[in-house]
Amino acid sequence: MAADLIRQSLERLAERRGDPTPQVYARLFAARPEAEALFVGDRTWAARGEMLAQAFEALLDLAEGGDQGARLIAIERVNHEGLGVPPEVFADFFPVLADVVREGLGEGWTAEVAAAWGELTERAVTLAQG
């Protein structure tokens, strides 16, 4: 049930807002201004779009009870540490995603959707922090 709510919320977000990449990164850079410098070479936004797609895939897998999402988050935590991104900064990406979904859904952000995203975000943050 939670996985269905997550999937449906992402579908609704896409229907209402289109590509959420600009909103996600604007919110991330507002929360973590130091992170913006890491994307100076991403002029086409391809890296940002790919990172967001991978994050959504990982979250959907986690919501469905799979283990690939957890592995991907663990691998990316190590990759990001290699780029000088501390685990707590990497972990901040997941609450940002949830905030963008909440904002994009408006009244569609029900108590059930909030609970599903809250649980999922908490798990992703725990994995991202190592």
C-alpha positions in Angstrom: 0.0 0.0 0.0 2.8 2.5 0.9 4.6 1.7 -2.3 1.4 2.4 -4.3 1.0 5.8 -2.5 4.6 6.7 -3.3 4.3 5.7 -6.9 1.0 7.5 -7.3 2.4 10.6 -5.7 5.3 10.7 -8.1 2.9 10.2 -11.0 0.7 13.1 -9.8 3.8 15.3 -9.3 4.8 14.7 -12.9 1.3 15.4 -14.2 1.1 18.6 -12.2 4.6 20.0 -12.4 6.4 18.1 -15.1 10.1 17.6 -14.5 10.7 18.4 -10.8 14.5 18.6 -11.3 14.7 22.4 -11.1 12.5 22.5 -7.9 14.5 19.8 -6.2 17.9 21.4 -6.8 16.7 24.9 -6.0 15.5 23.6 -2.7 18.7 21.6 -2.1 20.9 24.5 -2.9 18.8 26.7 -0.6 19.3 24.2 2.2 22.9 23.4 1.3 24.5 26.3 -0.6 27.9 24.6 -0.6 26.4 21.8 -2.7 25.9 24.0 -5.7 29.6 24.3 -6.5 29.7 20.5 -7.1 27.4 21.0 -10.1 29.4 23.8 -11.8 30.2 21.5 -14.8 26.6 20.3 -15.2 25.6 22.9 -17.7 22.9 20.8 -19.4 21.5 19.5 -16.1 22.1 15.9 -17.3 23.9 14.9 -14.1 21.2 16.4 -11.9 18.4 14.7 -13.9 20.2 11.4 -13.8 20.8 11.7 -10.0 17.1 12.5 -9.4 16.0 9.6 -11.6 18.2 7.2 -9.6 17.0 8.6 -6.3 13.3 8.0 -7.4 14.2 4.5 -8.5 15.9 3.8 -5.2 13.0 5.2 -3.2 10.5 3.1 -5.2 12.5 0.0 -4.7 12.8 0.7 -0.9 9.0 1.3 -0.8 8.4 -2.0 -2.5 10.6 -3.9 0.0 13.4 -4.5 -2.5 17.1 -4.4 -1.7 18.4 -2.7 -4.8 17.4 0.8 -3.5 19.3 0.3 -0.3 22.4 -0.9 -2.2 22.2 2.0 -4.6 22.0 4.5 -1.7 24.9 2.9 0.1 27.0 2.9 -3.1 26.2 6.5 -3.9 27.0 7.5 -0.3 30.5 6.2 -0.8 30.7 7.8 -4.3 29.6 11.1 -2.9 32.1 10.9 0.0 34.8 10.5 -2.7 33.6 13.8 -4.2 33.9 15.5 -0.8 30.2 15.3 0.0 29.7 14.4 3.7 27.0 11.7 4.4 24.8 14.2 6.2 24.7 16.5 3.1 24.1 13.5 0.8 21.3 12.4 3.2 19.6 15.9 3.0 18.7 15.1 -0.6 15.9 12.7 0.5 13.9 15.1 2.7 14.2 17.7 -0.1 12.6 15.3 -2.5 9.8 14.6 -0.1 9.3 18.4 0.4 9.0 18.9 -3.4 6.5 16.1 -3.7 4.5 17.5 -0.8 4.5 21.0 -2.3 3.7 19.7 -5.8 0.7 17.6 -4.6 -1.0 20.4 -2.7 -4.3 19.0 -1.4 -3.3 15.6 -2.7 -0.8 15.3 0.1 -3.0 13.4 2.4 -2.2 12.0 5.9 -1.6 8.6 4.3 0.7 9.9 1.7 2.6 11.9 4.3 3.0 8.8 6.5 4.3 6.8 3.5 6.8 9.5 2.6 7.8 10.0 6.2 8.7 6.4 6.7 10.4 6.1 3.3 12.4 9.3 3.8 13.5 8.2 7.3 14.8 4.9 5.9 16.6 6.6 3.0 18.2 9.1 5.3 19.4 6.4 7.7 20.9 4.5 4.7 22.5 7.7 3.3 24.2 8.6 6.6 25.7 5.1 6.8 
